[in-house]
Amino acid sequence: MSIKTTLNQLVLAMQTGALNHVSEAIPPGGYAFRAAKLLTAVDVELTSYQKQNQALVRKFGKPDEKGNISIANATPEAQEAFGKAMTELLAQEVTIPYEPIIWSKLGEESTKKLTIRDVHALGPLMVETEADAGVAPLKAV
């Protein structure tokens, strides 16, 4: 099972705090391990995105009086080129090699901790049921 999404969706989930909220909502036990694997894979993608973002800032930005490179100090042409490059970067599709978080496995207490905004921001990282994720149900041991 894997999840196809875009860097834009992952950045939205990070910037809105939805990734933190869902990580805090996962109940203890066996399912926490599976969810942690997913969140770790998302972190890897976000780290890669941040490196690419910083490379674009260095490419198109201009240093300020303190030597800090910023897009705000760049020429309008460089700012436009940066915007186009960022649009392309955020549109990149990524594949997360784990199953999504399954809403029905979180339990009532955990789902109360998540807002509609969190669920929206998580996008394909969260599905309603195991059937939606295409995975076999976990069996109790």
C-alpha positions as CSV (number, residue, x, y, z in Angstrom):
1,M,0.0,0.0,0.0
2,S,1.2,3.5,-0.8
3,I,-0.2,7.0,-0.9
4,K,0.2,9.3,-3.9
5,T,0.0,13.0,-3.1
6,T,1.8,16.2,-3.8
7,L,4.4,18.2,-2.0
8,N,1.8,20.9,-1.8
9,Q,-0.6,18.6,0.2
10,L,2.2,17.6,2.6
11,V,3.3,21.2,3.1
12,L,-0.3,22.2,3.8
13,A,-0.6,19.4,6.4
14,M,2.6,20.6,8.1
15,Q,1.8,24.3,8.0
16,T,-1.7,23.9,9.4
17,G,-0.4,21.7,12.2
18,A,-2.5,18.8,11.1
19,L,0.5,16.4,11.2
20,N,1.2,17.3,14.8
21,H,-2.5,17.1,15.7
22,V,-2.9,13.6,14.2
23,S,0.4,12.4,15.8
24,E,-1.0,13.5,19.2
25,A,-4.3,11.8,18.5
26,I,-3.0,8.4,17.7
27,P,-4.0,6.0,20.5
28,P,-1.4,3.9,22.2
29,G,-0.9,0.3,21.0
30,G,-0.1,-1.5,17.8
31,Y,-1.8,1.0,15.5
32,A,0.5,3.7,16.8
33,F,3.5,1.9,15.2
34,R,1.9,1.8,11.8
35,A,0.9,5.5,12.0
36,A,4.4,6.5,13.2
37,K,5.9,4.8,10.1
38,L,3.7,6.9,7.8
39,L,4.5,10.1,9.7
40,T,8.2,9.3,9.5
41,A,8.0,8.9,5.7
42,V,6.1,12.2,5.5
43,D,8.9,13.8,7.5
44,V,11.5,12.5,5.0
45,E,9.6,14.1,2.1
46,L,9.2,17.4,3.9
47,T,12.9,17.5,4.7
48,S,13.7,17.0,1.0
49,Y,11.2,19.7,0.1
50,Q,12.8,22.1,2.6
51,K,16.2,21.5,1.1
52,Q,14.9,22.2,-2.4
53,N,13.0,25.3,-1.2
54,Q,16.2,26.7,0.3
55,A,18.1,25.9,-2.9
56,L,15.6,28.0,-4.8
57,V,15.9,30.9,-2.3
58,R,19.7,30.8,-2.7
59,K,19.3,30.7,-6.5
60,F,16.8,33.5,-6.9
61,G,17.2,35.5,-3.7
62,K,19.5,38.4,-2.8
63,P,21.4,39.0,0.4
64,D,20.3,41.8,2.7
65,E,22.7,44.1,4.6
66,K,23.3,41.3,7.2
67,G,24.1,38.7,4.4
68,N,20.8,36.8,4.8
69,I,19.5,35.7,1.5
70,S,15.8,36.6,0.9
71,I,13.4,36.6,-2.0
72,A,12.0,39.8,-0.7
73,N,15.3,41.5,-1.6
74,A,15.4,40.0,-5.1
75,T,14.5,41.8,-8.3
76,P,10.9,41.5,-9.5
77,E,12.1,39.2,-12.3
78,A,13.9,36.9,-9.8
79,Q,10.8,36.9,-7.6
80,E,8.6,35.9,-10.5
81,A,11.1,33.1,-11.5
82,F,11.1,31.9,-7.8
83,G,7.3,31.8,-7.8
84,K,7.2,29.7,-10.9
85,A,9.9,27.4,-9.6
86,M,8.0,27.0,-6.3
87,T,4.8,26.2,-8.1
88,E,6.5,23.5,-10.0
89,L,8.2,22.1,-6.8
90,L,4.9,22.1,-4.9
91,A,3.1,20.3,-7.8
92,Q,5.5,17.4,-7.7
93,E,3.8,14.1,-6.9
94,V,5.3,12.0,-4.2
95,T,4.6,8.4,-3.1
96,I,4.6,7.6,0.5
97,P,5.2,3.9,0.9
98,Y,2.8,3.3,3.8
99,E,-0.9,3.0,4.3
100,P,-2.8,6.1,5.3
101,I,-4.1,6.8,8.8
102,I,-7.4,5.1,9.1
103,W,-10.0,7.3,10.9
104,S,-12.1,4.4,12.1
105,K,-9.0,3.0,14.0
106,L,-8.4,6.2,15.9
107,G,-11.4,5.7,18.3
108,E,-13.8,8.3,19.5
109,E,-11.5,10.1,22.0
110,S,-8.8,10.5,19.3
111,T,-11.1,11.7,16.6
112,K,-12.5,14.4,18.9
113,K,-9.0,15.9,19.0
114,L,-9.0,16.4,15.2
115,T,-10.8,19.3,13.5
116,I,-12.3,19.3,10.1
117,R,-9.4,21.5,9.0
118,D,-7.0,18.8,10.2
119,V,-8.8,16.1,8.2
120,H,-8.9,18.4,5.1
121,A,-5.2,19.3,5.4
122,L,-4.2,15.6,5.7
123,G,-5.9,14.8,2.4
124,P,-4.9,11.4,1.2
125,L,-2.9,10.7,4.3
126,M,-6.1,9.9,6.1
127,V,-9.0,7.7,5.0
128,E,-12.2,6.7,6.7
129,T,-12.0,2.9,6.8
130,E,-9.7,0.1,6.1
131,A,-11.6,-0.6,2.9
132,D,-10.8,2.9,1.7
133,A,-7.1,2.2,2.4
134,G,-7.2,-1.1,0.6
135,V,-5.6,-2.9,3.6
136,A,-6.6,-6.1,5.5
137,P,-8.0,-5.5,8.9
138,L,-5.6,-5.9,11.9
139,K,-6.3,-9.0,13.9
140,A,-6.1,-9.1,17.7
141,V,-3.4,-11.3,19.1
